[in-house]
Structure formats: structure tokens, C-alpha cells
């Protein structure tokens, strides 16, 4: 059986800066492989340590995403699955920065302080895709170190419900700027369909990112990415869910941070109960003793937390009838034939 493969390389004027309110750039059948390109969160404008984002970037034209991609047959109440087959930096450099009034350890517009925000500073990383590393170089000394590449996408989601339009920098029940390192190649993300076609958009590539994205930016890079898109009828989750080879993960995005934690844990408890046929308190007990709670971001307009459960304790139970394994098989075939 042949694999349907399509490509999406948007022109700069076609990049989007919000989820919702746009016509699709591409419409695909479920099961299609989509090759796409994404720009970095600065739109490629920050290229040297002297390119301060506040001077070379124009708000709100930050965090561009590629899309939307409509999925034929997707209707409200369904779920779309986005399996990441490959994520690859396309340049030999990437950047990170501190940004005025943005980040976990500075004054922000919602954490108002009389003292000044942290200084704005840019770090330029050398990216060696073949070697699998990016090189951190300190700005205040001669220290440098190689860090392993772990490419992922900070921003992935669908159009919000009720005709709402949300900036791409914001995470929520539609996905968006969740900034979790778990959105790497090999992961399947499940999103609720809120409008016909779902309208998937992807951007904000990171060569790597620590949990929490503490300074406000990761190692930001333009990417060449391959996803496999599918449709699950009548299975919309309340919040985005993720599945890797070894874990199921629920997400929650809110402020304060403990509410994001509660949303993700609540969803994982319900998901576990459904998969194993447990009552709520038994699932609560199991998740409490076997679960993990990695941070996505603690810097965006709302914060993102994950609740993570090893699939090894689920026995033969499979999420969404095993669609993750099915999509991984398509991805492996595509990569073998490419």
C-alpha cells in the first residue's frame, strides 16, 4: 500500500501568528504524511548576538506557525492525531535569548515589580546536525559545552472552539505553545477537533529545551519536519494528550501553575481509569504512585504541566485502539523509503 505524501512550504506572508480564524493552506486525507518547513520563533530575524529581539522583531509577529492543515472528515467531537516522524534543524546555527518582561525569573507584565527586567541578551549556538550536538558558548566567559540535539516543536495545536482566535504564543485546550520537550520525533499528539477540518498548525522548533523553558526561550531553530496526520472519530480529549513508545501523557495549561498540574493529573487519572476499567479512586491511587509530572513551560501566557504514566503498567490496554503504533509504522516505512 502506497503512502500519500504532500509538502507544505509556506511563503513568509503565509505564516500564521494565531490559532483559529484562517483558511487552510492544505487539506489532507487521514493517514497522510506531511513534509513541512517551519521558521523559528523570531522569524529568522535574530541571527547574531547583536540582534536584540526587541529591536529586530515586531510584536505581535512572533512565534510563526505553519498551517493550518485541514483534515478531511474531521468534525467537532473528533480527535486528530499528529505523529512526529522526523524533526531536523535546517541551519547550522540557532539562538536563544533573555527577553524583556518574559521568563520565569524576571519581572513580567503579570508579575509587576518596581525593579527593571533582566537585561536582554542573545546567545548564538552552533548546530552540528551530523554530530548530533549544539554548542553553548557563555557570553560572560570562555566557557563552552556541547549539548545533545533533542529536536522538538514548542507550538502544535488546532483551531480553538467557538470561533475564538488565540495568539500562537498561548497554550490552552487547543494545544498551542505548550513548550514541552516531549513533542519530539516518535511522539503522537492527540487534539480535540473544535471546527470542521481541525486546522492543525505547527511551529516554534527547538534544537533542545530544558523542562520549564526557564529563561523564556529554548535553542530556537527553523526546522524541516515530517508528520503523519490521522483522525479518530468521536474521541475528542478535553485537553491535548501525548503518547510515546513508553509513556502516556496528559497536558494542562493554566495559571497558577498548580491548576495546570491539577488539569493534567485529572485527565491522566480519567484516561487510566478508562483504559484499565478502574474506578476513579483506584486510578487516582495508581497514578499517584506510578506517575511523573514534567513541566512544559513556566513562562508563557499560561503555564503547561504534563502528567506522565509508564505504558508498561497498562498491560495489553492500548490508547485509541493502538493508533500510535499504526502511525509509527507509517513513519518508519516513509523514512525507510525516503
N, C-alpha and C positions, 0 to 999 in steps of 0.2 A: 504494500500500500504506500503510495507516494505521500510525501509531506508537503502541505501547502505552505509556501514561504513568501512573505511580502516584505517590502522595505519601506521605512519612513525616515527621510532625512529632511526635516523642516528647514525652510529658509528662515533667516533671522526674524523677519517680520511675521512669521507664522508661529513663533514661540509664544506660549501662554504663560501668564503670571497668576492664574487663578484656576480653581476647580469649579466647573459649572458655567453656564451661560454661553457656551461656544458650540459651533457645529463641528462634527468630527472631521479630522484630516484624512481618516482612513476608516473603512468598515471591513471587518473580517468575520469569517465563519468560526465557530468554536473549533478548537484544535489547531488553529493556525499558528505558525511560527512567525514572529515579527522581529525583524532586524531593525534597530533604530539607533539614532545618534542623539546624544544629549549634551547640552552646554553646561559649564559649571555654574555655581550659584551666583557668581559675579558677572555672568555673561561673557566671560573671557576678557574682561576689561582690566583685571588685576594680573599683571604679568611680571612685575619686578617689585622689589621691596619698597620702591619709592611710589608705587601706585596705591595710594591710600583709598580704600573703598568709598569713604565719604566724599572723596574728590572726583573719582572716576566712574562711580555708579550713581544712577538716578533712581531714587525711590519713587514709585513702588516697583520699578523694573529690576527686581532682584529675584533670584531663585526661579529661573525659567524652567518650564516643563515641556516635554514633547508630547503632543496629543491635541485633542482627545482621539482615542481609538474606540470606535463603536463596535460592539459585539452583536452580530445578527441574532435576533430572537431573545435578547436579554430584556426582561421586563421587571418592574418593581416587585420585590419579593424574592427574586432570584439571587444567586451569588455568582460572581465571576472569580475565576481562579487565574492568577498570573504567576507562572513558574519562571524563575530566572535561570536560564540555561548558561549564559555567559555574560560577564561584565568586565570590560577591558579598557584601561586608560588609553587615550589616543594621542597624548602628548608626552614629551619627556620631562615635563615639569607640572607641578601642582602648587597650590597656595593655601595658606591659612592666615587668619588674622584675629586680632582683637578689634572690636568694632564699638564705637561709642554707644553706651547705654544698651549693650547686648552681651549676654553671657551670665554664667552662674555666680561669678564672684566680683560683680561690679554693680554700681547703681544703675537702675533701669527706669523706664517710664512708669512701671508699676511698683517698683521698689525705690521710691523717691528719697534721695539723700542730699544734704547740703554740699557734701564734698563732690569734687569732679569725678567723672567717669574715668576708668582706666585709660592710659594712653593708647592711641591707635597705632598698631604695628603690624607689619606683614612679614610672614615667613615664606620663603621660596624653597620648595622641595624638589630635588632631582628625582625623577621617576625612571626606574630601570625595570621595564615590564619583563624582559627576558630573564633578568636576575631575580625577579620577584621581590624587589625592595624599593622603598623610597627613603631618601636621606634627609634627616633632620639636621639643620645647622643652627646653632644658637646665634642670636643676634648680639648678645652681650659678652660673648667669649668665643674661644676657638673650639668649643665642644661640638662634636657631631656624632651621630649614630645612625646605623641603618635599621629601619623598621620594616617588618614583613608587609608586603602588599596584602590587603584583605578587601578587595573592591566591593562596594555595596551602593545602594541608592537610598538617599535620605528621604526622598519625596516620591511616593507612589500612592495613587488613590483613584477614586471615581467621582463623578459629579454628586454634590450633596442633594439631599431631599428638598422638596417644596420649592424648587426653583432658586434656591439660595446659591450665591456665588461667594466663595471663600478664597482669600489670598493663598497662594501656594506656600507661603511661609508658615501657615497654620495647620496643625494636625487636628483631627476630630474623628467622628464616627465614620466619615467617608475615607479615612486614611490621611493623605496629605503628608505634611512634613514631620513624620514620626521620628526620623533620625535614629533608627535602631540599627546597630551593626548586623543584626540577624537577617537583614534584607540583602543577603549575598547570593551568589550563584549556588544553585542547589535547593533554594528555598521556594516554597509555593505560598503566595499570599492570597487570602480569600476576602473579598469585599462585598458588602451588600449592594445590590442594584437599586438605585433610587429613581432613575429616569430611564426611559427606553434607550437601549444600547449600552448602558452603564457609563460610557465615556471615560475610559482609562487614560490617565496621564502619568508620565514618569520623568524624573529629573534628579538634580542635586546629587551627582555622582561623587563618591568619596573613595580615594585610594585606600584609606583606612580611617577608623574613628574609634576613640575610646567611648565606653558607656557613659552616657550623660552629655557628651559633646560639651564639656565644661566651659571652654573659652568661648563657645558660641559658633565656632566653625570647625570642620574636620579638615582633612587634607583634600581640598576641593579640586575636582578634575572633570574635564569633559570625558565622556565615555562612549564606547561602541558596545551596545547591549543587545542581547537576544533573549526574548521571552516567548513562552508558549501560553496562549490565551485559551481559556475554556469556560464553559457555562454549566452551572448546577441549578436546575430548575427548583424553585420553591424552597431554597435553602439559605436565605439571607441571614448572615450573622448580625447581631446587634452592633458589634464592633469588629474591625479587621482582625483576622486570625492568620497565623503563620504556621507552616509545617516544614520541618527539615527532615533529614534522614533519621534523626534521633529524637526529636522533640516536637510536641505540640505547644503552641504559644498563643496566648490571648493578649490583646493590647487594650490600653485605656489611656485617653488623653483628656486632661483636665487641670485646673488649678483649684485648690492647692495640690501638691504632689501626692498627699495621702489619698485624695479622691481618685487620681489616676491609678494608684496602686489598687484601691478597692474595686474599681471598674474591671481591671484586668483579672484580678483574683476571682471576682464574682463570675465573670464569663468562663474562666477556666474550670471553676467548680461545676457550673452547669453543663459545660461541654463534657467533662469527665463523667458526670452522673449519667448523661445521655448515652455515651459510648459504652459504659460498663453496666448500665441498668441499676445504678445505685441510687439510694435516696439521697437527698441533699446533704444531710449531716454526715453520712458515710463518705461522700465525695469531698466534702469540706475537710474531714479528718485526713483523707488520703492526700489531697493537695497540700495540706498544711505540713505534712511530714516528708513529702517527696518533691515538692515544687521548688523552683528558683524564681527570683524576682529581679532580672536585669533591668537597668534603666535604659530608656531610649534617649530622650533629651530632657534636660532640666534648664532650658534656655529659651524655648520658643514661646509664642503667644499663649499656648497651653503646653503642659509637660506631658511626656509619654512614658508609661511604665509597661513592662511585659510580665506576664505570669507564664512560667515555662515548666512543662512536665515531661519527664522521660517517657518515650513511647514503649520502652521495654516493660513497663508495668501494666500496659494495656492488653497484653496477650495477643489474641487474634483480632481484637477490635481495631477497625480502620476508619479514620475520619473520611467522611464524604465518599464512602464506598471505594476508598483506595485511589482517588483521583491523583494524589501526589505521585504515587508510583507510576501511574499511567503517563503523566506529563513528563516525569523524569525519563521514562523510556523514550518518549518522542524526542526529548532534548538530546539524549545520548545518541540516537540514530542520526539526528541532524548534525551533531558535532562530528560524528564519525564520517559522514558523507561530505562535509564541507571542504 
